[in-house]
Amino acid sequence: MLENKKKASVDLWIIIIVTFLVLGTYMALGSKINSFIMEGSAPLLLRTICIALVQFGVAGAGISVVCFLRKERFRDYGLHKEKALLSILLSVAAFMPNLIFTIVTGEFHRYLPFHRVNITAEIFQASFPESVFSFLFVVIAWGFFEGFNYVVIADKINICCPSKHWWLDWGAVICAVMCILIHGAIGVNPKDIIEMITVLIIVYGMLMARKYTGNAWGCVFVFIFLWNAY
């Protein structure tokens, strides 16, 4: 047990270091990267791959390095067929408070997966097959890896900080707070506070769905079809 905690602690540090190395590089070269991506002179697919690599570096590279070093498979973290549908349904249910909040506040305008990603509009206007391959990189970086990233990190945290109570999941709690901080879902007025609570419910709920079913596809589904979709 102690050995597993030590390994999980090292894994978390690897994830943190890789993530901050990418963030540091982006902060140093951000203006040049953004200029290259948005100016439009380079091929769309190349520009999409560039920004997708940055996104993957922030949410995906760390856990990929850990899985490679530990010889762990993504399947070990719940990417399999068993109870996949139940995992998706429970994760979608966790997303409903945020969707209802968005509709009630009049901020729901349209449903379009990844439309908040700055290059998506250009991708949808591009011709085939460049548009398809470009969108695939968006789905992988902003959808699959961002959703799966929380699963791996939550598991590592739970090994380091196990809870005596099933419903109190420290991995889910920390990942939910982390999501709020990363996406800036913080505010002091009643509207912002309610939105922050709905985001907490999303991340905590989908990770608890994964814990209950043993299947992680619900987390991936949320970030492909619901997050950044309206």
C-alpha positions as CSV (number, residue, x, y, z in Angstrom):
1,M,0.0,0.0,0.0
2,L,2.8,2.4,0.9
3,E,4.7,1.6,-2.2
4,N,1.6,2.3,-4.3
5,K,1.2,5.7,-2.6
6,K,4.8,6.5,-3.4
7,K,4.4,5.6,-7.0
8,A,1.1,7.6,-7.3
9,S,2.8,10.6,-5.7
10,V,5.7,10.4,-8.2
11,D,3.2,10.1,-11.0
12,L,1.3,13.2,-9.9
13,W,4.6,15.1,-9.8
14,I,5.4,13.9,-13.3
15,I,2.0,15.1,-14.5
16,I,2.5,18.5,-12.8
17,I,6.0,19.0,-14.1
18,V,5.1,18.1,-17.7
19,T,2.0,20.3,-17.6
20,F,3.9,23.3,-16.3
21,L,6.7,22.8,-18.8
22,V,4.2,23.1,-21.6
23,L,2.5,26.1,-19.9
24,G,5.8,27.8,-19.4
25,T,6.8,27.2,-23.1
26,Y,3.4,28.5,-24.2
27,M,3.7,31.6,-22.0
28,A,7.1,32.3,-23.5
29,L,6.1,31.7,-27.1
30,G,2.3,32.3,-26.8
31,S,2.2,35.4,-29.0
32,K,4.1,33.7,-31.8
33,I,2.0,30.5,-31.5
34,N,-1.2,32.5,-31.6
35,S,-0.1,34.6,-34.5
36,F,0.8,31.5,-36.5
37,I,-2.5,29.8,-35.7
38,M,-4.8,32.7,-36.4
39,E,-3.1,34.5,-39.3
40,G,-4.3,31.9,-41.8
41,S,-1.3,31.8,-44.1
42,A,-0.3,28.3,-43.1
43,P,-2.4,25.3,-44.0
44,L,-5.4,24.8,-41.6
45,L,-4.4,21.2,-40.7
46,L,-0.9,22.3,-39.7
47,R,-2.3,25.2,-37.6
48,T,-4.8,22.9,-35.9
49,I,-2.1,20.3,-35.1
50,C,0.0,23.0,-33.6
51,I,-2.7,24.3,-31.2
52,A,-3.9,20.8,-30.5
53,L,-0.4,19.8,-29.4
54,V,-0.4,22.7,-26.9
55,Q,-3.8,21.6,-25.6
56,F,-2.6,18.0,-25.4
57,G,0.5,19.2,-23.6
58,V,-1.6,20.8,-20.9
59,A,-4.2,18.0,-20.6
60,G,-2.9,14.7,-21.9
61,A,0.9,14.7,-22.1
62,G,1.4,14.2,-18.4
63,I,-0.9,11.2,-18.0
64,S,0.5,9.7,-21.3
65,V,4.0,9.9,-20.0
66,V,2.9,8.3,-16.7
67,C,1.1,5.5,-18.5
68,F,4.1,4.8,-20.7
69,L,6.5,4.8,-17.8
70,R,4.3,2.5,-15.7
71,K,3.3,0.4,-18.6
72,E,-0.4,1.1,-17.9
73,R,-3.1,0.9,-20.5
74,F,-5.8,3.4,-20.9
75,R,-8.2,0.4,-20.6
76,D,-6.9,0.0,-17.0
77,Y,-8.6,3.4,-16.2
78,G,-12.0,2.4,-17.5
79,L,-11.9,2.7,-21.3
80,H,-13.7,-0.5,-22.0
81,K,-17.1,-1.7,-23.1
82,E,-18.5,-2.8,-19.7
83,K,-21.2,-0.4,-18.4
84,A,-20.2,2.2,-20.9
85,L,-23.7,3.3,-21.6
86,L,-24.5,3.6,-17.9
87,S,-21.4,5.6,-17.4
88,I,-22.4,8.0,-20.2
89,L,-26.0,8.3,-18.9
90,L,-24.9,9.1,-15.4
91,S,-22.3,11.6,-16.6
92,V,-24.8,13.3,-18.8
93,A,-27.2,13.6,-15.8
94,A,-24.4,15.3,-13.9
95,F,-24.2,17.9,-16.7
96,M,-27.9,18.7,-16.7
97,P,-27.8,21.3,-13.9
98,N,-25.3,23.4,-16.0
99,L,-27.4,23.0,-19.1
100,I,-30.6,24.1,-17.3
101,F,-28.7,27.0,-15.7
102,T,-27.5,28.1,-19.2
103,I,-31.0,27.9,-20.7
104,V,-32.6,29.7,-17.7
105,T,-30.1,32.6,-17.8
106,G,-30.6,33.0,-21.6
107,E,-27.0,32.1,-22.5
108,F,-27.9,29.0,-24.6
109,H,-27.7,30.1,-28.2
110,R,-26.9,26.9,-30.2
111,Y,-25.5,23.4,-29.8
112,L,-22.2,22.9,-31.6
113,P,-19.5,20.7,-30.1
114,F,-16.2,22.6,-29.6
115,H,-17.5,25.9,-31.0
116,R,-15.7,27.7,-28.1
117,V,-12.4,26.4,-29.4
118,N,-11.0,29.4,-31.3
119,I,-10.1,27.4,-34.5
120,T,-13.4,25.4,-34.8
121,A,-15.3,28.0,-36.8
122,E,-12.6,28.0,-39.5
123,I,-12.6,24.2,-39.6
124,F,-16.3,24.0,-40.3
125,Q,-15.8,26.4,-43.2
126,A,-12.9,24.5,-44.7
127,S,-13.3,21.9,-47.5
128,F,-13.1,18.1,-47.2
129,P,-10.9,16.3,-46.2
130,E,-8.9,19.0,-44.4
131,S,-11.9,19.9,-42.3
132,V,-12.4,16.3,-41.2
133,F,-8.8,15.7,-40.2
134,S,-8.6,19.1,-38.5
135,F,-11.7,18.5,-36.5
136,L,-10.4,15.0,-35.5
137,F,-7.4,16.6,-33.8
138,V,-9.8,19.0,-32.0
139,V,-11.9,16.1,-30.8
140,I,-8.8,14.2,-29.6
141,A,-7.1,17.1,-27.8
142,W,-10.1,19.0,-26.3
143,G,-12.5,16.1,-26.0
144,F,-10.8,12.7,-25.4
145,F,-7.7,13.8,-23.5
146,E,-9.2,16.6,-21.5
147,G,-11.9,14.3,-20.2
148,F,-9.6,11.3,-19.7
149,N,-7.0,13.5,-18.0
150,Y,-9.3,14.0,-15.0
151,V,-9.9,10.2,-14.7
152,V,-6.2,9.4,-14.4
153,I,-5.4,12.3,-12.1
154,A,-8.3,11.5,-9.8
155,D,-7.2,7.8,-9.6
156,K,-3.7,8.9,-8.6
157,I,-5.0,11.3,-6.0
158,N,-7.3,8.6,-4.5
159,I,-4.3,6.3,-4.1
160,C,-2.4,9.0,-2.2
161,C,-5.4,10.2,-0.2
162,P,-7.9,7.4,0.2
163,S,-11.3,8.2,1.7
164,K,-13.1,6.2,4.3
165,H,-16.5,7.2,2.8
166,W,-17.5,6.2,-0.7
167,W,-19.3,9.5,-1.5
168,L,-16.3,11.6,-0.4
169,D,-13.9,11.1,-3.2
170,W,-10.8,13.3,-2.8
171,G,-9.7,12.7,-6.4
172,A,-13.1,14.0,-7.7
173,V,-13.1,16.9,-5.3
174,I,-9.6,18.1,-6.2
175,C,-10.3,17.6,-10.0
176,A,-13.5,19.6,-9.7
177,V,-11.8,22.5,-8.0
178,M,-8.9,22.2,-10.5
179,C,-11.4,22.5,-13.4
180,I,-13.0,25.6,-11.9
181,L,-9.6,27.3,-11.5
182,I,-8.4,26.3,-15.0
183,H,-11.6,27.5,-16.7
184,G,-12.0,30.6,-14.6
185,A,-15.5,29.6,-13.4
186,I,-15.1,31.8,-10.3
187,G,-17.2,34.7,-9.2
188,V,-18.8,36.4,-6.2
189,N,-22.2,37.3,-7.4
190,P,-25.1,34.8,-7.1
191,K,-25.1,33.9,-10.9
192,D,-21.4,33.1,-10.9
193,I,-21.7,31.1,-7.7
194,I,-24.5,29.0,-9.1
195,E,-22.5,28.4,-12.3
196,M,-19.5,27.4,-10.3
197,I,-21.6,24.9,-8.4
198,T,-22.9,23.4,-11.6
199,V,-19.3,23.0,-12.9
200,L,-18.4,21.2,-9.6
201,I,-21.4,18.9,-10.1
202,I,-20.2,18.1,-13.7
203,V,-16.7,17.1,-12.8
204,Y,-17.5,15.5,-9.4
205,G,-20.5,13.7,-10.9
206,M,-18.8,12.3,-14.0
207,L,-15.9,11.0,-11.9
208,M,-18.3,9.4,-9.4
209,A,-20.1,7.8,-12.4
210,R,-16.8,6.4,-13.4
211,K,-16.2,5.2,-9.9
212,Y,-19.6,3.6,-9.7
213,T,-19.5,1.9,-13.1
214,G,-15.8,1.3,-13.4
215,N,-16.1,2.9,-16.9
216,A,-14.5,6.2,-18.0
217,W,-16.3,6.7,-21.3
218,G,-18.8,9.0,-19.6
219,C,-16.1,11.5,-18.8
220,V,-14.8,11.4,-22.3
221,F,-18.4,11.7,-23.7
222,V,-19.0,14.9,-21.6
223,F,-16.0,16.6,-23.0
224,I,-16.6,15.6,-26.6
225,F,-20.4,16.3,-26.8
226,L,-21.3,18.7,-24.0
227,W,-18.3,20.8,-22.8
228,N,-17.7,23.8,-25.0
229,A,-20.8,22.8,-27.0
230,Y,-23.1,25.8,-26.2
